[in-house]
Amino acid sequence: MNNEYTARDPQRRLVLQELGFQEEPFTRAADPRFLYLSSGHGRILNGVQDVIELRRGLAVVEGAYGLGKSSIGRRLESIYRLQVLTYQVAYLYSSGYESEFAALNDICYALGVGPRRGLTKQWRELETYLVDQTQNNKNVVIIIDDAQQMNPGTLTFVHKIYNFESTRIGKLSQQDDLGQPEIRRIFDERPEIGSRVDVWYKMNELTLEETFGLINFRSSVAGRKDPFLTRTALVTLWESSRGVPRSIVSICSTAVDLMGQRGKSVADDDIIQQAVAIHIETRIPQSEQ
């Protein structure tokens, strides 16, 4: 069964409408509108915002696959892109650059900084840009996703750009690195960079209550007012997903299909158990994700 339907799929759209949804509630895309702020997510988001707005330089968010790191990054991006007079944002989807120069060029491209020949000249161009932005009261925010892929070249970039600062204002750019647990080893191997991290947050799985909150929140954003599943089904979902948001969303997406097939308006335990079985059969091994 394919649970990767889009809103353009007529059958899926009809089922969603019958269930009271105005749009897809269980998409795995990192849509900031659907970010449920559990106590942990809220604490991390607020902490990273403090680093950015107080110009403290570097924050790291560590978490296993599927816990919502990219959603945190997308929420930060959406917050600061709306403040066009005071922030400039670059979002990088990966950090697996083959060299310092490659990382530098990609950052410059994302910020709209013109290309220059040679590493030294490109660094000078970026530094001039950061100084100009600071003088114009703009804070530059760099968000790096999949930061566990960082190699020595990328780490050198992280270190160098951190060192651009003003004694009066603070760091000229702020970084938020989002990575899987391997990121800790990378920073441990380079203590001169790891010591620069202002805050390091570790994301955790959701509790049973937070799982309930996530489903209700997503359902509400998508337009449904009634509960999506029964209490028994909720416990089954939480135990089977182990509180991992991506798994919760994927199982609920499959449950929507099953509810449409059986004409049910609420996901009961049988629906969720079958959705879990399908999720286990069809999920990609983490080593391949």
C-alpha positions in Angstrom: 0.0 0.0 0.0 1.3 3.4 -0.9 1.0 5.9 1.9 2.8 8.7 0.0 -0.3 10.2 -1.6 -0.4 13.9 -2.3 -3.4 16.2 -2.3 -3.6 15.8 -6.1 -4.6 12.1 -5.8 -8.4 12.1 -6.3 -9.1 9.0 -4.2 -6.9 10.2 -1.3 -8.5 13.6 -1.4 -12.0 12.2 -1.3 -11.1 10.1 1.8 -9.6 13.1 3.5 -12.7 15.1 2.9 -14.9 12.3 4.2 -12.8 12.3 7.4 -13.2 16.0 7.9 -9.7 17.1 6.6 -9.3 20.1 4.4 -5.7 19.1 3.5 -3.2 16.3 4.1 -2.5 16.1 7.8 0.1 13.3 7.7 2.6 14.3 5.2 6.2 13.6 6.0 7.4 16.8 4.4 9.0 19.2 6.9 6.1 21.7 6.7 6.6 24.2 9.6 2.9 24.6 10.0 2.6 21.0 11.1 5.5 21.2 13.7 4.0 20.1 17.0 5.9 21.7 19.8 6.2 19.2 22.5 7.9 20.4 25.7 11.3 19.2 24.2 10.7 20.7 20.8 9.6 24.0 22.3 12.7 24.2 24.6 15.0 23.5 21.6 13.3 26.0 19.4 13.5 28.7 22.0 17.1 27.9 22.9 18.3 28.1 19.3 16.3 31.3 18.8 18.2 32.8 21.8 21.6 31.9 20.2 20.5 33.5 16.9 18.9 36.7 18.3 21.6 37.3 20.9 24.3 36.6 18.3 26.1 33.9 20.2 27.3 32.0 17.1 26.7 28.3 17.0 24.0 25.9 18.1 23.8 22.1 17.5 20.6 20.0 17.5 21.3 16.3 17.7 18.7 13.6 17.2 18.1 10.2 15.7 16.3 9.7 12.4 12.7 10.8 12.3 12.6 12.9 15.5 11.9 16.2 13.8 15.3 18.0 13.3 14.4 19.2 9.8 11.0 20.4 11.1 12.8 22.5 13.7 15.1 23.9 11.0 12.2 24.7 8.7 10.4 26.5 11.5 13.5 28.6 12.2 13.8 29.4 8.6 10.1 30.4 8.3 10.4 32.6 11.4 13.4 34.6 10.2 12.6 34.7 6.5 9.5 36.7 7.4 11.7 39.3 9.1 13.3 40.5 5.9 14.5 43.8 7.4 16.5 42.2 10.2 17.5 38.7 9.0 19.1 37.0 6.1 18.7 33.2 6.0 20.5 30.4 4.2 19.2 26.8 4.5 21.6 24.1 3.4 20.1 20.6 3.0 23.4 18.7 3.4 26.9 19.2 4.7 28.8 16.6 2.7 31.0 19.1 0.8 34.2 17.7 -0.6 36.3 20.7 0.5 36.2 24.0 2.5 36.0 25.9 -0.8 32.9 23.9 -1.9 31.2 24.6 1.4 32.1 28.3 1.2 30.8 28.6 -2.4 27.5 26.9 -1.5 27.0 29.3 1.4 27.8 32.3 -0.7 25.4 31.2 -3.4 22.6 30.7 -0.9 23.2 34.2 0.5 23.5 35.8 -2.9 27.2 36.6 -2.4 29.1 36.9 -5.7 31.7 34.3 -6.7 35.4 35.0 -6.7 38.4 33.0 -7.9 40.3 31.4 -5.2 39.6 30.5 -1.6 41.1 33.6 0.0 39.2 36.0 -2.2 35.9 34.2 -1.7 36.4 34.4 2.1 37.1 38.1 1.8 33.9 38.5 -0.2 31.9 36.7 2.4 33.4 38.7 5.3 32.7 42.0 3.5 29.1 40.8 3.0 28.7 39.9 6.6 30.1 43.2 7.8 27.8 45.1 5.4 24.8 43.1 6.7 25.7 43.9 10.3 26.1 47.6 9.6 22.6 47.5 8.1 21.3 45.9 11.3 20.8 42.5 9.6 21.6 39.2 11.3 22.7 36.4 8.9 21.4 32.9 9.9 22.9 29.7 8.4 21.0 26.4 9.0 22.8 23.2 8.0 20.7 20.0 7.8 22.2 16.5 7.9 25.2 18.0 9.6 26.4 14.5 10.6 27.9 14.4 7.1 30.4 17.1 7.8 33.9 16.4 6.8 37.2 18.3 7.6 36.5 20.8 4.9 33.0 21.7 6.2 34.3 21.8 9.8 37.0 24.3 8.7 34.3 26.4 7.2 32.2 26.2 10.4 35.2 27.2 12.5 36.3 30.2 10.3 32.8 31.7 9.9 32.3 31.5 13.7 35.4 33.7 14.1 33.9 36.6 12.2 32.6 38.8 15.0 32.3 42.4 16.2 33.3 43.2 19.8 30.3 45.6 20.0 27.6 43.4 18.5 28.7 39.8 18.6 29.0 37.1 15.9 28.4 38.4 12.4 26.6 35.2 11.5 24.7 32.5 13.5 24.7 28.8 12.7 22.3 26.0 13.6 23.7 22.5 12.8 21.1 19.7 12.7 22.5 16.2 12.7 22.0 12.6 13.7 23.9 11.2 16.7 27.1 10.7 14.6 27.6 14.5 14.8 28.8 14.2 18.4 31.8 12.2 17.3 32.6 14.7 14.6 32.8 17.6 17.1 34.6 15.5 19.7 37.4 14.9 17.2 37.8 18.6 16.7 37.6 20.1 20.2 38.8 23.5 19.0 35.4 23.6 17.1 33.3 21.7 19.6 34.3 24.2 22.3 32.7 27.0 20.2 29.2 25.4 20.5 27.0 27.7 22.6 24.2 25.2 23.1 23.9 21.5 22.3 20.4 20.0 22.3 19.5 16.3 22.1 16.0 15.5 20.8 14.1 12.7 22.4 11.1 10.5 21.5 7.6 11.6 22.3 5.8 10.5 25.4 2.3 9.0 25.1 0.7 12.3 26.0 2.9 14.1 23.4 2.0 11.5 20.7 -1.7 12.3 21.4 -0.9 16.0 21.2 0.9 15.6 17.9 -2.0 13.8 16.2 -4.5 16.2 17.5 -2.4 19.2 16.5 -1.9 17.9 12.9 -5.6 17.0 12.6 -6.6 20.4 13.8 -4.3 22.2 11.4 -5.7 20.1 8.6 -9.3 21.0 9.6 -10.6 18.0 11.5 -12.3 18.8 14.8 -13.1 15.2 16.1 -10.5 12.8 17.6 -8.7 10.8 14.9 -8.2 7.6 16.9 -9.4 5.8 20.0 -7.5 5.6 23.3 -6.6 2.0 22.8 -5.4 2.7 19.3 -3.3 5.6 20.6 -1.5 3.3 23.0 -0.8 0.8 20.2 0.4 3.5 18.0 2.8 4.9 20.6 4.2 1.6 21.6 4.7 0.5 18.0 6.2 3.8 16.8 8.4 4.1 20.0 7.4 7.8 20.1 9.3 8.6 16.8 7.3 11.4 15.1 8.1 10.3 11.5 6.9 6.7 12.3 3.7 8.1 14.0 2.9 10.2 10.9 3.6 7.4 8.5 1.4 5.0 10.4 -1.4 7.5 10.6 -1.1 8.2 6.9 -1.7 4.5 6.2 -4.5 4.4 8.7 -6.3 7.1 6.6 -6.3 4.7 3.6 -7.6 1.9 5.7 -10.4 4.0 7.2 -11.4 5.0 3.7 -11.6 1.3 2.6 -13.6 0.3 5.6 -15.8 3.3 5.9 -14.7 4.2 9.4 -14.5 7.8 10.7 -12.2 7.0 13.7 -9.1 4.8 13.7 -9.7 2.0 16.1 -7.1 -0.5 17.4 -7.6 -2.9 14.5 -7.0 -0.1 12.0 -3.8 1.0 13.8 -2.5 -2.6 14.1 -2.9 -3.2 10.4 -1.3 0.2 9.6 1.6 -0.7 11.9 2.1 -4.0 10.1 2.1 -2.3 6.7 4.6 0.3 8.0 6.9 -2.5 9.2 6.7 -4.3 5.8 7.3 -1.2 3.6 9.7 1.0 5.6 13.2 1.5 4.3 16.0 0.2 6.6 17.6 3.1 8.4 20.9 2.3 6.9 19.4 3.1 3.5 17.6 6.3 4.5 
